[in-house]
Amino acid sequence: MSILNNRDIIVVGQQPWDTAIGSNCKDLALEFSKNNRVLYINAPLDRRTSFQQKDAETVKKRLRIIAGKEEGLEQVSPNLWVYYPKIIVESINWIKIVPLFRWLNKLNNQKFARDINFASRKLNFENFILFNDNDIFRSFHLKELLNPALSVYYSRDYIIATPYWQYHGKYLEPRLIEKSDLCVANSVFLANYCRKYNPNSFYVGQGCDFTLFRNDVHIPIPEDLSTIKGPILGYVGAILSIRLDEEILLHLAKERPDWSIVLVGPEDDDFKKSELHHMGNVHFLGSKKTETLAAYINGFDVCLNPQTINPLTIGNYPRKIDEYLAMGKPAIATKTEAMSIFEHHVYLAETKEDYVALAEKALAENSEDISRERVNFAHTHTWEENVAQIYKAINEVSNSVTGDKS
């Protein structure tokens, strides 16, 4: 297994350490810190957020740090520090004049870099690796301003498909990918996207925490699921029209009225108005606590990921698929380039009609042996293995980069 030992790593990205949701970047930083010193830089507070969310505790904390009333550098484990920048950057994404945006963005980057240097000097970080988690704007110039030994761009979402990033992100992200020493991506689609701009682009997979998702312990079926007639085809996650194909679910429910379709998670307004709510074999169970999700998956006969294909979803690594497989469950998902790595363990559908045929197949051929194969495959997608692949990519590129600098 590839290992990186006794290096200093500075991590920048979009997800703050005190986020209320799960974060790839945090999990990677924790894994990095097992063998290296890691400085995790929270995104700096921007001017608009400082006004609009001034009553939020996360913003109050940052304002106290900026005012010098609280320390911004926190050690959270023996090799891991989190830094809350002591600056406010300007909110500039609304500016559509490209030269003006780029000039202001460089000023934001310079301010950010000075603050990162302040924190890194306090810890005596030297010859460090800069790991950038999809932070296109604030970290665009950090390679030149911080002069790391190696710069790594981490692509985990096709974010330029989202409205916020579409205007300036579409031309800046390719340039950021191009000038990084290497790029690592959590899906095949994103690795191929990065490779258009940088030959040193690698698919490194995705890490998952399977602590809650186990099929070797007894997990009682939740009461609101236990009364639903089987076979049950279920989905767990946010129920959003931009991500899920309503037509697939409608087709399944109409073609097989003897099957129950169960959806667990918060709905957007489009789904709240859906015809699905008027069908007797479709059940919306609402949002559930994270620690109970495995129990719902345990009660499904077949798990679903009826993803709609659009620029936002096409490159995404479907973490929920690993969770389904870790429970030993048969899973059907929409076929995409990112899903190619699952092709031997997941039923991949290209049409709504495929979903019906594949569900019948999944119900008919499920067995303990196949279930065990699913579990074993899911457990190749740990954070340890994910980071080992990142280290492998870094080691492959670092010698040539060092040679160029000497």
SEKOLMI-613998 format. One record per atom (N, C-alpha, C, O): x, y, z; residue in one letter. Coordinates in steps of 0.05 Angstrom, whole numbers, plus 5000, padded with zeros to 4 digits. Layout:
REM residues N
XYZa...
//
This chain:
REM residues 406
501749765000m500050005000m501750255000m503750265015m501050454984s502650704982s502250865007s500050905017s504450975017i504351135042i506051385037i508051385023i505151605049l506651855051l507151895080l505351905096l509651925087n510451945115n511852205122n513452305106n511152315145n512652535156n512752785138n514852915136n510652825123r510453065107r508553265120r506953195137r508853515112d506953725120d504953765097d505753795074d502353765104i500253795083i498454025092i497354025114i498054215074i496054435079i493654375062i493854345037i491254365074v488754305060v487054555059v486454675080v486254625035v484354845031v481954725016v482154535002v479654855020g477254745006g474754905013g474855125024g472454785005q469954925009q468654855036q467255025047q469054615046q467754525070q469254615095q471554535099q468054775113p469354845138p469454605157p467754425154p471254615175w471454395195w468954365212w468254145219w467654595217d465354585235d462754565219d460654645228d462854445195t460454395180t458654195194t459554015208t456054225190a454154045203a453653795187a452353605196a454753785162i454353545145i456953405141i459053505149i456853165129g459253015124g460953155103g459953315087g463553085104s465353225086s467653045078s469052935095s467852995052n470152845041n472752955051n474552815059n472953225050c475553355056c476353305085c478753265090c474453315103k475053265131k476052975135k477952925149k474652795122d475452515125d478252465113d479752305125d478752595091l481452565079l483552685098l485752565101l483052915109a484953045127a485552865151a487852845159a483452745162l483852565185l485652335177l487452245192l485252225153e486851995144e489752095138e491651955145e490052325126f492752435121f494252455147f496652395148f492852535168s494252605193s495252355208s496552385229s494552115199k495551875212k498551845208k499951725225k499551955186n502451935180n503852195174n506252195170n502252415174n503452675167n502252895184n500152855197n503553125184r502453355198r500553505178r501253545155r498153575188v496153685170v495153945182v494453965205v495054155165l493854415172l491354455155l491654495131l489054435167y486554455153y485554745154y484954855176y485454885131i484755165130i481755195124i480855115102i480255305142n477455365136n477355585115n479055755114n475255575100a474855795080a474456055096a473156065117a475656275086p475356535100p472556635098p471056575079p471756785118l469056905118l468957115096l470857275092l466757115081d466457325060d464557545070d462957505088d464857775057r463358015066r460357965067r459058045087r459257845047r456357815046r455357635068r453357695082r456757405073t455957225094t456157355121t454557305139t458157525125s458557655151s456157835158s455657875182s454757935138f452358095143f449857915143f448157935162f449557745123q447057595120q446657385141q444457315148q448857275151q448657055171q450057135198q451156965212q449857385204k451357485227k450357365254k451857375273k447957255254d446957135279d447656835281d447156715302d448756715260a449556435261a451956405279a453856575277a452056195295e454356155313e456956125298e459056215308e456855985275t459355955260t460556215251t462956255250t458756405243v459656675235v460656835260v462656975258v459156815281k459956955306k462756865315k464357025323k463256605313k465956505320k468056625303k470156705314k467656645277r469656755259r470057055264r472257155263r467957195271l468157475277l469657525303l471157715305l469257345322r470857365347r473857315342r475557455353r474457125324i477257075317i478457305302i480757385308i476957425284i477957655269i478457895287i480258045283i476757915308a477058135327a479258085348a479758255365a480457845346g482557785365g481657695392g483157685411g479057625394k477857545420k478057235424k477457135446k478857105404e478956805405e481256715387e481856845367e482556495395e484756385379e483756255354e481756105355e485056295331g484156185306g485355915299g484455775282g487555845313l488955595307l488255395329l488855435353l487055165322e486254965341e487454695334e487454615310e488554555353q489554285349q487354095356q486354095378q486553925336v484253745341v485053455344v483553295353v487553395338s488753135343s491753165342s492753375334s493352955349p496252995352p497553115327p499453265330p496653045303n497953145278n496153325261n496753375238n493953415273l492053565257l491253825271l490353825293l491554045256w490754315265w488654425246w488754385222w486754575257v484754715241v485255015245v485555105268v485255165223y485655455225y483255605214y482255555192y482255795231y480055975223y481356235215y482356385232y481356305189p482756545180p481756795194p479456825202p483656985198k483057235212k482457455192k483157695197k481257385170i480657585149i477857555139i476457355144i476957775126i474457765111i475157815082i476458015075i474257645064v474757685035v472257815023v469957785034v472557945001e470358084988e468657884972e469657694960e466057924972s464157764956s464057874928s462958094924s465157724909i465457844882i464257674860i464457754836i463057454866n462057274844n459957404827n459557324804n458657614837w456557744822w457657924800w456158004782w460257984801i461458154781i461958004756i463357804756i460758084734k460957944708k463158044690k463657924669k464358264697i466558374680i469058214688i470158244710i469958044669v472057844676v474657974686v475657884707v475758174673p478258294683p477958404711p479758374727p475658534717l475258644744l475058414764l476158434786l473458204757f473157984776f475957854781f476557804805f477557814761r480057684765r482057844781r483557744797r481958114778w483658284794w482858274823w484558244841w480258294829l479258284856l479758004868l480357984892l479457804852n479857524862n482757484870n483357344889n484557604855k487457584862k487957734888k489557634904k486757954892l487058094918l486057924941l487257904962l483757794937n482657604957n484657374962n485157304985n485857264941n487757054943n490257144958n491356994975n491157384953q493557494966q493057524996q494857455013q490757625003k490057655031k489857375045k490857335067k488657185031f488356915041f491056785045f491656655065f492856815025a495556695026a497156805049a498556655063a496957065054r498457175077r497557055103r499157005121r494957005106d493956895130d494756605133d495356505155d494656455111i495556175112i498556165120i499355985136i500156335109n502956345115n503356395145n505156285158n501756575156f501856635185f501456375201f503056325220f499456225194a498855975209a500955765205a501755625224a501855735180s503855525174s506555585187s507955405196s507255845190r509755915203r509555855233r511555765245r507255885245k506955825273k507455525279k508355455300k506855365259l507255075262l509854975249l510454735249l511455165238n513955095224n513454895202n515054705198n511354935186f510854765163f512954835141f513255065135f514154625130e516154665109e515854465087e514854245092e516654545063n516554355040n513854215038n513753975034n511754365042f509054245046f507654185019f508354294998f505754005020i503953944998i501454105002i500254115024i500554234981l498054394981l495854214969l496054144945l493854154984f491553984975f489054164973f488054254994f488154204949n485854384944n483354224937n483254094916n481454234955d478854104951d476954274936d475254414949d477054274909n475054404892n474654704898n472554814892n476654834910d476355124916d477555284893d479955344892d475755354874i476655474849i477555774852i479655854842i475955924866f476356214867f478456294888f480556404881f477856244913r479556334935r482356224934r484256344944r482655984922s485255854922s486555844894s488455684890s485555994875f486455984848f489456054846f490855924831f490356244861h493156344859h494956224881h497256314883h494056044897l495555964920l498155814913l500055814928l498155674890k500655534882k502955744879k505155694888k502355964866e504456164862e505056314888e507356384893e502956364904l503356534928l504556384951l505956504968l503956124954l505055964976l507455804969l508955714986l507955754943n510155604933n510455334947n512555274959n508455164945p508654894957p510554714942p511254774919p511454504955a513154304942a511554164920a512654084900a508954134925l507154004906l504354104910l503454144932l502954154888s500154244890s498354034878s498753934856s496253964893v494353754885v491553874884v490654004903v490253844861y487453924858y485653684861y486053484846y483753694879y481953474885y479153534873y477853724881y478353374853s475753414840s473853194850s474252954846s471753284864r469753084875r466953144866r465152984871r466553364852d463953444841d464453594815d466353744813d462553564797y462653734772y461353994779y459154054769y462754154795i461354384807i460754614787i459054784793i462154614765i461654834746i458954804732i458054984717i457554584738a454854554728a452754694746a450454724738a453554774770t451754914788t451755214782t453755324773t449555344787p449255634780p451455804791p452455984777p452255764817y454255944829y456955944814y458156154811y457755704804w460355684792w460355704761w462455714749w457955724749q457855704720q459255924705q460555874685q459056174715y460256394699y463256404700y464556364680y464356454724h467256474726h468656204729h470956164721h467256004740g468355744744g469055594718g470955444717g467455644697k467855504672k470455564659k471555384645k471555794663y474155854651y476455834672y478755784665y475755864698l477955864718l478655574726l481055514730l476655394729e477355124738e479254984718e481254864727e478754984692p480754864674p483554974677p485454824676p483755234682r486455354686r487755264712r490155224713r486055234732l487055144758l487954854756l490054774767l486454684742i487154404738i489854394723i491554244730i490054554702e492454554684e494954624700e497054504695e494854824717k497254914731k497954754756k500054784767k496054594766s496654424789s498654204781s498654124758s500254114800d502153904793d500853644787d501753484770d498653594800l496953354794l494153394803l493553564820l492353234791c489553244799c488652964807c489552764795c487052944828v485952694836v482952724837v481952934845v481452514828a478552534826a477252294838a478352074837a474852324849n473452104862n471551954843n470251764851n471452034817s469951884798s471451864771s473152044765s470851664756v472151624730v471551864712v473251954697v469051954713f468252184696f469952424702f470952554684f470252494728l471752724736l474752704730l476052894723l475852454732a478652414726a479052464696a481052584688a477252364679n477452414650n477052704643n478352814625n475352844658y474953134654y477553284661y478453454646y478853214683c481353344691c483553284671c485253454666c483553044660r485652954642r485653124616r487653124602r483453244610k483353424586k485253654589k486253764569k485753734614y487453974619y490053904632y491954074632y490253674644n492753594658n493153294656n491553144666n495353214642p495752924639p496252774665p495752534667p497152924686n497552804712n494952804728n494752934749n492852674718s490252654731s489652364736s489952194719s488652314760f488352034769f485651984782f484652154797f484451764776y482051664790y483051534816y484651344815y482151624839v483151524864v480851394881v481351304903v478451394870g476251274885g475151444907g475751684908g473451324923q472051474944q472151314970q471951074970q472551454991g472451325017g469751335029g468151515024g469151135045c466551125059c467051015088c468850865093c465251105106d465351005133d463050805136d460650875135d463750555141f461650345142f460950265170f459650055175f461650435189t461050375217t458150315222t457450125236t456350475209l453550445213l452250245194l450050145198l453750185172f452550025150f453849745150f455849695137f452649565166r453649295169r451449095166r449149135174r452148865153n450148655150n450748415168n449448205166n452748445185d453548225203d452448265231d453148115250d450648455235v449348495261v446348525256v445448595235v444848455277h441948475274h441048765277h441548895297h439648865256i438549135257i435549115253i434649045232i434049185274p431149165272p430049345250p431049565246p427849255237i426549415216i424949635230i423449575249i425249885222p423650105234p420650055233p419649935214p419250155252e416350105254e414850205230e413050065220e415550435220d414050545197d414650405171d413250445151d416750235170l417350075147l416249795149l415549665130l416149695174s415449415178s412549355170s411949115165s410849555169t408049505162t407549525131t405249475122t409549585116i409249615087i409649345074i411549205080i407949275056k407949025042k410349005023k411049195009k411648765023g413848715005g412948594979g410648524976g414748574959p417548664960p417748974960p416149114948p419749074974i420149364977i422549444961i424849344964i422149644943l424349774929l424750044942l422850204941l427150094953g427450334969g429750514961g431750424949g429450764967y431550964963y431951124989y430051195002y434451174995v435151345019v436851575009v438851534996v436051815016g437552055009g435652295003g433252265005g436852514995a435252744989a433652694964a434652594944a431052764965i429252714943i428852974927i427153134933i430653014908l430853264893l430453224863l431553034852l428853384851s428253354823s430653394805s430853284783s432653544815i435053584799i436853344799i438653314782i436353154817r438052924820r436552654814r437852464805r433952644819l432452394816l430552414793l429352624789l430152194779d428352184756d425652084765d425251844770d423752264767e421052204776e419751994758e418251824767e420352014732e419051834713e419751534718e418151364714e422151484727i422951214733i421251104756i420350884755i420951264777l419351184800l416451144793l415150944801l415351324777l412551294768l412251034751l410250894754l414150984733h413950744717h414050494734h412450304729h415850484753l416050244771l413350204786l412349984787l412350424797a409850404813a407450314796a405850164805a407350414772k405050354754k405250074742k403249924740k407649994735e408049734722e407849504741e407049284734e408549554766r408549344786r407049434812r408249504832r404349454810p402849544833p403049364858p402349454880p404049124854d404448944877d407148994891d407648874912d408849164879w411349244893w410849504908w409149664901w412249534930s412149784945s414649954940s416949844941s414250204934i416550394929i416750564954i414850704961i418950554968v419350704993v421650914989v423850844981v421051164996l422951384993l423451505020l421551605033l425951495029v426751595055v428551845052v430751815041v427652075061g429252315059g427552565054g425152535049g428752795056p427253045052p426553095023p428153025005p424253205017e423353254990e423553544983e423353725000e424053604957d423853874948d420953934939d419353754939d420454174931d417654254924d416654094900d414254034899d418354034881d417453884857d416353614865d414253524855d417853474882f416953204890f414453224908f412853034908f414253434924k411853464941k409353484924k407153414933k409553574899k407353604881k406953364863k405153354846k408653164866s408752944847s406352764849s405052734870s405652644826e403552444824e404152204842e402352054850e406652164849l407451934866l405951934892l405451724904l405252174902h403952204928h401052094927h399852044948h399952054903h397251954900h397151664893h395051554886h399451524894m399551244888m399651074913m401251134931m397950874915g397750714939g400150554946g400550474969g401850494926n404250324932n406850484934n408950374934n406550744936v408850924940v408751044968v406651154975v410951034982h410951125010h413251315015h415551245013h412651565022f414651765030f414851765060f412851835074f417051685071l417351655100l418751905113l418951905137l419552095097g420752345108g423652315116g424852115112g424652535128s427452535137s427852365161s426152335179s430152235163k430852065185k433652135195k435252245180k434252065220k436852115231k438851925217k438251705210k441352025214t443351875200t443751595212t444151395197t443651575238e444151325251e441951115247e442350885254e439751195236t437551005231t437350915201t435850735195t438951035184l438750975155l439350685149l438050565131l441250575162a441950285157a439550105163a439149905149a437950175183a435650015189a433550015167a432249815161a433350255154y431450265131y432550105107y431049965094y435050135101i436349985080i435949685085i435449525067i436249605110n436049325118n433249215111n432948975106n431249395111g428549305106g427749305076g425649215069g429649405059f429049405030f429749135018f431749005027f428249044998d428948804983d430848884960d432648724953d430449114948v432149224927v432549524933v430649664939v435049614930c435649894934c435850044908c436749924888c434950294907l434850444883l436550694884l436950814905l437650764860n438751034857n437951134829n439451124810n435351214827p434251294800p435051564792p433451754789p437651594787q438851854782q438051964754q438051814735q437352214753t436952344727t439752424717t441452494733t440052424691i442752484680i442752774670i441252844652i444352934682n444753214674n447653294682n449053134695n448553524674p451353604680p452053594710p454353544717p450053634727l450553634756l451053354767l452653314785l449653154756t449752884767t451552694752t452452494764t452152754727i453452554711i456252464721i457052234717i457652634735g460252564745g460452484774g462552414783g458152494788n458252444816n458752154824n457751964812n460452124844y460851864856y458451814875y458051974893y456951594871p454551554887p455151404913p455151154914p455751554934r456651434959r454551254971r455151054984r451951314965k449851144976k449950854965k449050674978k451150824941i451350554929i453150384947i452550154951i455350494956d457150344974d455650275000d456050055010d453950445009e452450395034e450450165029e450049995046e449150175006y447349954999y448849684998y447949485009y451149694984l452649444980l453749345006l453949105011l454649525024a455749445050a453649305066a454349145084a451049355061m448949215074m448248955060m446448805068m449648895038g449148645023g446748655005g445948444995g445748895000k443248914985k443648934955k445549064946k441848814939p441848864910p441149154905p439349264918p442549274886a442049564880a441849604850a443249474834a439949774842i439649854814i440150154812i439150314828i441750234792a442450514789a442450584760a442850414743a442150844754t442350934727t445250914717t447150984731t445550814693k448250774682k449551034674k448451184658k451951094685t453451324678t456451244678t457151024686t458151424668e460951364667e462051324696e463751154700e461051484715a461951464742a461151194755a462451094773a458951074745m457950814756m459450574744m458950354752m461250624725s462550404711s464150214730s464349974725s465150324752i466750164770i464949964786i465949774798i462350014785f460549834800f459249624782f457549474792f459949604757e458449454737e458149164744e456249034735e460049044759h459848764766h458248714792h457848484799h457448924805h456048884831h453449034833h451948994852h452849204813v450349354813v448949324787v450249304766v446349304787y444749294762y444549574751y443449754764y445549614727l445649874715l443549904693l443449744674l441850104696a439550134678a439950384660a440950584669a439150354635e439350574616e436550704611e436450934602e434450554617t431750654612t429950584636t430750424653t427650714637k425750654659k424750364657k424150244677k424550264632e423749984628e425849794640e425149584650e428449874637d430549704648d430249674679d430849464690d429249884692y428949864721y427049644729y427549504748y424849614714v422949394720v424249124716v424048944733v425449084692a426648834686a428948754705a429148534714a430548954712l432848904730l431948854759l433148694773l429748984767a428648934794a427648644795a428048514815a426348554775e425448274774e427748084776e427647884790e429848144761k432247984761k433547984789k434347774799k433748214801a435048244827a433548084848a434747954865a430848094848l429247954867l429547654863l429547494882l429747564838a429847274832a432447144838a432546914847a434747294834e437347154836e438847234862e441147144865e437647384880n439147454904n439847204920n438247024923n442247204932s443146984948s445147074968s446147304967s445846904987e447846975008e450547014995e452047185004e451246844976d453846874963d454147134948d456247274951d452047214933i452147474919i452247704939i453647904935i450747674960s450647884981s453447924993s454348144998s454847704998r457547715010r459447854990r461148004999r459147794964e460847924945e460448234945e462348384942e457948314948r457348594949r458748734973r459948944970r458548604996v459748715020v462748735017v463948935023v463948525006n466848525003n467748744984n469748874988n466248784962f466948994943f466649274956f468349444953f464449314971a464049574984a466449645002a467349875004a467449435015h469549485035h472349535022h474349565036h472449534996t474949624983t474949924980t476950044972t472650054988h472350344985h472450475013h470650615021h474750435027t475150555053t476750815049t477950865028t476750985070w478351225069w481351155068w482851295056w482050935081e484850855081e485750785052e487950865044e484050645037e484750575010e484650814992e486350854974e482650994996n482451244981n485051404984n486151504964n485951445008v488351605013v490851455002v492651594993v490851195003a493151044992a493351104962a495551124951a491051124948q491151184919q492051474914q493451524894q491351654932i492251934930i495251934934i496652074919i496251794954y499151784959y500651664935y502751764927y499451454923k500651334899k500951534877k503051544863k498851694872a498951904851a501052114858a502552194840a501152194883i503052404892i505952294888i507652444877i506452054896n509151934893n509951914864n512251944857n507951844847e508551814818e509452084806e511152084788e508252304815v508752564803v510952714817v512352874804v511352664843s513052844859s515952834849s517353044850s517052614841n519852594832n520352774808n522352914807n518452774789s518852934765s518553234771s519953394760s516753294790v516353574798v518853674812v519753904808v519953514830t522353584845t524653624826t526253814829t524853454805g526853474786g526753734770g528753864763g524253824764d523854064749d524754314765d525654504754d524454294792k525054524809k527954544816k528954754824k529454324812s532254324820s534054454799s536454474802s
//
